[in-house]
Amino acid sequence: MHAASLLSPRLVRVRRLLADGKPHTTREIVRRAEVMAVNACVAELRQHGAVITCEQRRVNGARRFYYTMTKGPAENG
């Protein structure tokens, strides 16, 4: 995979949102970071060394995916 630079505006937005270390749903990331391919952004951040977990939960019978960043990416993006 070819990961975009950490200076990429979309990765900056996703990284800032996840930097609080709290779980965020896919929908929340789409809306607040204004990105569509959340899983691709997460994969790119992981390529730069970020540790991001993805947990699936059932909410009112529907599956929701929650992303939590426990370690930020390396700064050499």
Contacts in CASP RR format, 6 or more apart in sequence:
PFRMAT RR
TARGET T0000
AUTHOR 0000-0000-0000
METHOD contacts of the structure
MODEL  1
MHAASLLSPRLVRVRRLLADGKPHTTREIVRRAEVMAVNACVAELRQHGA
VITCEQRRVNGARRFYYTMTKGPAENG
1 43 0 8 1.000
1 44 0 8 1.000
1 47 0 8 1.000
3 43 0 8 1.000
3 44 0 8 1.000
3 45 0 8 1.000
3 47 0 8 1.000
3 48 0 8 1.000
4 10 0 8 1.000
4 11 0 8 1.000
4 44 0 8 1.000
5 11 0 8 1.000
5 77 0 8 1.000
6 12 0 8 1.000
6 15 0 8 1.000
6 48 0 8 1.000
6 73 0 8 1.000
6 75 0 8 1.000
6 77 0 8 1.000
7 77 0 8 1.000
8 44 0 8 1.000
10 33 0 8 1.000
10 34 0 8 1.000
10 35 0 8 1.000
10 41 0 8 1.000
11 41 0 8 1.000
11 44 0 8 1.000
11 45 0 8 1.000
13 32 0 8 1.000
13 33 0 8 1.000
13 34 0 8 1.000
13 35 0 8 1.000
14 29 0 8 1.000
14 33 0 8 1.000
14 35 0 8 1.000
14 38 0 8 1.000
14 41 0 8 1.000
14 42 0 8 1.000
14 45 0 8 1.000
15 45 0 8 1.000
15 50 0 8 1.000
15 69 0 8 1.000
15 72 0 8 1.000
15 73 0 8 1.000
16 33 0 8 1.000
17 24 0 8 1.000
17 28 0 8 1.000
17 29 0 8 1.000
17 32 0 8 1.000
17 33 0 8 1.000
18 24 0 8 1.000
18 29 0 8 1.000
18 45 0 8 1.000
18 50 0 8 1.000
18 52 0 8 1.000
18 67 0 8 1.000
18 68 0 8 1.000
18 69 0 8 1.000
19 69 0 8 1.000
19 72 0 8 1.000
21 68 0 8 1.000
21 69 0 8 1.000
21 70 0 8 1.000
22 68 0 8 1.000
23 55 0 8 1.000
23 66 0 8 1.000
23 67 0 8 1.000
23 68 0 8 1.000
24 32 0 8 1.000
24 66 0 8 1.000
24 67 0 8 1.000
24 68 0 8 1.000
25 64 0 8 1.000
25 65 0 8 1.000
25 66 0 8 1.000
25 67 0 8 1.000
26 38 0 8 1.000
26 39 0 8 1.000
26 64 0 8 1.000
26 65 0 8 1.000
26 67 0 8 1.000
27 64 0 8 1.000
29 35 0 8 1.000
29 38 0 8 1.000
29 41 0 8 1.000
29 67 0 8 1.000
30 36 0 8 1.000
30 38 0 8 1.000
33 41 0 8 1.000
35 41 0 8 1.000
38 67 0 8 1.000
42 52 0 8 1.000
42 54 0 8 1.000
42 67 0 8 1.000
45 52 0 8 1.000
45 69 0 8 1.000
45 72 0 8 1.000
45 73 0 8 1.000
46 52 0 8 1.000
48 73 0 8 1.000
48 74 0 8 1.000
48 77 0 8 1.000
49 71 0 8 1.000
49 72 0 8 1.000
49 73 0 8 1.000
49 74 0 8 1.000
50 69 0 8 1.000
50 71 0 8 1.000
50 72 0 8 1.000
50 73 0 8 1.000
51 69 0 8 1.000
51 70 0 8 1.000
51 71 0 8 1.000
51 72 0 8 1.000
52 67 0 8 1.000
52 68 0 8 1.000
52 69 0 8 1.000
52 70 0 8 1.000
53 67 0 8 1.000
53 68 0 8 1.000
53 70 0 8 1.000
54 65 0 8 1.000
54 66 0 8 1.000
54 67 0 8 1.000
55 65 0 8 1.000
55 66 0 8 1.000
55 68 0 8 1.000
56 63 0 8 1.000
56 64 0 8 1.000
56 65 0 8 1.000
56 66 0 8 1.000
57 63 0 8 1.000
57 64 0 8 1.000
57 66 0 8 1.000
58 64 0 8 1.000
END
